[in-house]
């Protein structure tokens, strides 16, 4: 009986260490981003893409595989480099609204980031929850998402924000 408690305590300690490691890794190498791109098929001709990303060189690919396995969602993509770098870059990405809302966001709500990425995460979280509520399918929601995302990751104001602001009365958008 005592042995099981010791094993459980060890596992709990390992989980706490792993969570802290993932938070630190994300603080250093991660990004919460929201892109808004032209899409002629969508209602307002714009589509919202929230994304949680951690990027690493090929030598550290195993760490991305570990994180992917830990969260149980997302994909790893290769960004081949043909410049003077010796290794390709790999990106662990989570793009599914469901996975972002049910796995990634709750993890970082409970396990707080320590760097300025905390502010980006808060904006990201708001956008993910808006999208989960399908607010991005209304012009007012899309405009609000564009405003929030413009303040993330030291971006300049997005093209969609300027266009939506200029044509808020135009029903063709």
C-alpha positions as CSV (number, residue, x, y, z in Angstrom):
1,X,0.0,0.0,0.0
2,X,2.7,2.4,0.9
3,X,4.6,1.6,-2.3
4,X,1.7,2.7,-4.4
5,X,1.5,6.1,-2.6
6,X,5.2,6.6,-3.2
7,X,4.8,5.8,-6.9
8,X,1.8,8.1,-7.2
9,X,3.8,10.9,-5.4
10,X,6.7,10.3,-7.8
11,X,4.4,10.5,-10.8
12,X,2.8,13.6,-9.4
13,X,6.3,15.2,-9.0
14,X,7.3,14.2,-12.5
15,X,4.0,15.7,-13.9
16,X,4.7,18.9,-12.1
17,X,8.3,19.0,-13.4
18,X,7.1,18.3,-16.9
19,X,4.4,21.0,-16.8
20,X,7.0,23.5,-15.6
21,X,9.4,22.4,-18.3
22,X,6.7,22.8,-21.0
23,X,5.8,26.3,-19.7
24,X,9.5,27.3,-19.7
25,X,10.0,25.8,-23.1
26,X,7.0,27.7,-24.4
27,X,8.2,31.0,-22.8
28,X,11.5,30.6,-24.7
29,X,10.6,28.9,-28.0
30,X,6.8,29.1,-28.3
31,X,4.3,31.5,-29.8
32,X,0.6,32.2,-29.6
33,X,-0.5,33.7,-32.9
34,X,-3.6,34.6,-34.8
35,X,-3.4,35.2,-38.6
36,X,-6.2,36.6,-40.6
37,X,-5.9,35.8,-44.3
38,X,-7.9,36.5,-47.5
39,X,-10.4,33.7,-48.3
40,X,-12.8,34.5,-51.1
41,X,-15.1,31.6,-50.1
42,X,-15.7,32.8,-46.6
43,X,-18.6,35.1,-45.8
44,X,-16.5,38.3,-45.2
45,X,-13.6,37.2,-47.5
46,X,-11.3,36.7,-44.5
47,X,-10.5,33.7,-42.4
48,X,-9.1,33.5,-38.9
49,X,-6.3,31.1,-38.0
50,X,-5.2,30.8,-34.4
51,X,-2.1,28.7,-33.8
52,X,0.0,27.6,-30.9
53,X,3.5,26.9,-32.1
54,X,6.8,25.8,-30.7
55,X,9.8,25.9,-33.1
56,X,13.1,24.0,-32.7
57,X,16.0,22.9,-34.8
58,X,16.3,19.3,-36.0
59,X,18.7,18.4,-33.1
60,X,15.9,19.1,-30.6
61,X,13.1,17.4,-32.6
62,X,12.6,14.8,-29.8
63,X,11.5,17.6,-27.4
64,X,8.7,18.5,-29.9
65,X,7.7,14.9,-30.1
66,X,7.5,14.7,-26.3
67,X,5.3,17.9,-26.1
68,X,3.1,16.6,-28.9
69,X,2.7,13.3,-27.0
70,X,2.1,15.1,-23.7
71,X,-0.8,17.2,-25.2
72,X,-2.1,14.5,-27.4
73,X,-2.9,16.9,-30.2
74,X,-1.3,18.9,-32.9
75,X,1.2,18.2,-35.7
76,X,4.9,18.6,-36.3
77,X,5.9,20.2,-39.6
78,X,9.4,20.6,-41.1
79,X,10.5,24.0,-42.4
80,X,13.4,23.1,-44.7
81,X,16.2,25.5,-44.7
82,X,18.5,26.0,-47.7
83,X,20.6,28.9,-46.3
84,X,23.8,28.8,-44.2
85,X,22.1,27.0,-41.3
86,X,23.2,23.4,-40.6
87,X,19.7,22.0,-39.7
88,X,16.1,22.3,-40.7
89,X,13.5,23.8,-38.3
90,X,10.6,21.9,-37.0
91,X,7.3,23.4,-35.8
92,X,4.9,21.8,-33.3
93,X,1.6,23.4,-34.2
94,X,-1.9,23.1,-32.8
95,X,-4.5,24.8,-35.0
96,X,-7.8,23.0,-34.2
97,X,-10.2,25.3,-32.3
98,X,-11.4,22.3,-30.3
99,X,-7.9,21.3,-29.2
100,X,-6.9,24.9,-28.5
101,X,-10.0,25.5,-26.4
102,X,-10.1,22.2,-24.6
103,X,-6.4,21.3,-24.2
104,X,-3.9,24.1,-24.9
105,X,-5.7,27.1,-23.3
106,X,-6.7,25.3,-20.1
107,X,-3.1,24.0,-19.7
108,X,-1.7,27.6,-19.8
109,X,-4.5,28.9,-17.7
110,X,-3.4,26.5,-14.9
111,X,0.3,26.7,-15.6
112,X,1.1,30.4,-16.0
113,X,3.7,31.7,-18.5
114,X,6.4,33.9,-16.9
115,X,7.5,36.2,-19.8
116,X,5.7,38.8,-21.9
117,X,4.1,35.9,-23.8
118,X,1.6,35.9,-21.0
119,X,-0.1,38.9,-22.5
120,X,-0.1,37.3,-26.0
121,X,-1.6,34.2,-24.4
122,X,-4.4,36.2,-22.8
123,X,-5.4,37.8,-26.1
124,X,-5.0,34.4,-27.8
125,X,-7.3,32.8,-25.2
126,X,-10.0,35.5,-25.8
127,X,-9.9,34.9,-29.6
128,X,-10.0,31.1,-29.2
129,X,-13.1,31.4,-27.0
130,X,-14.7,33.9,-29.4
131,X,-14.1,31.5,-32.2
132,X,-15.4,28.6,-30.2
133,X,-18.6,30.7,-29.8
134,X,-18.5,31.3,-33.6
135,X,-18.2,35.1,-33.2
136,X,-15.8,35.2,-36.1
137,X,-18.7,34.5,-38.4
138,X,-20.1,38.0,-37.7
139,X,-18.6,41.2,-39.0
140,X,-18.4,42.7,-35.5
141,X,-16.7,39.6,-34.1
142,X,-14.2,39.5,-37.0
143,X,-13.4,43.1,-36.4
144,X,-12.9,42.6,-32.7
145,X,-10.6,39.6,-33.4
146,X,-8.6,41.7,-35.8
147,X,-8.2,44.4,-33.2
148,X,-7.1,42.0,-30.5
149,X,-4.7,40.1,-32.8
150,X,-3.1,43.4,-33.9
151,X,-1.8,43.8,-30.4
152,X,-0.2,40.4,-30.3
153,X,3.5,39.6,-30.9
154,X,4.4,43.2,-31.7
155,X,2.5,43.1,-35.0
156,X,1.7,46.1,-37.1
157,X,-2.0,46.6,-37.7
158,X,-3.3,44.0,-40.1
159,X,-4.6,44.6,-43.5
160,X,-8.0,43.1,-42.6
161,X,-8.3,45.6,-39.7
162,X,-7.7,48.6,-42.0
163,X,-10.1,47.2,-44.6
164,X,-12.9,46.3,-42.2
165,X,-12.5,49.7,-40.5
166,X,-12.7,51.5,-43.8
167,X,-15.7,49.5,-45.1
168,X,-17.7,48.8,-42.0
169,X,-20.9,50.0,-43.8
170,X,-20.1,48.1,-47.0
171,X,-22.1,44.9,-47.1
172,X,-19.9,43.3,-49.8
173,X,-17.2,42.6,-47.2
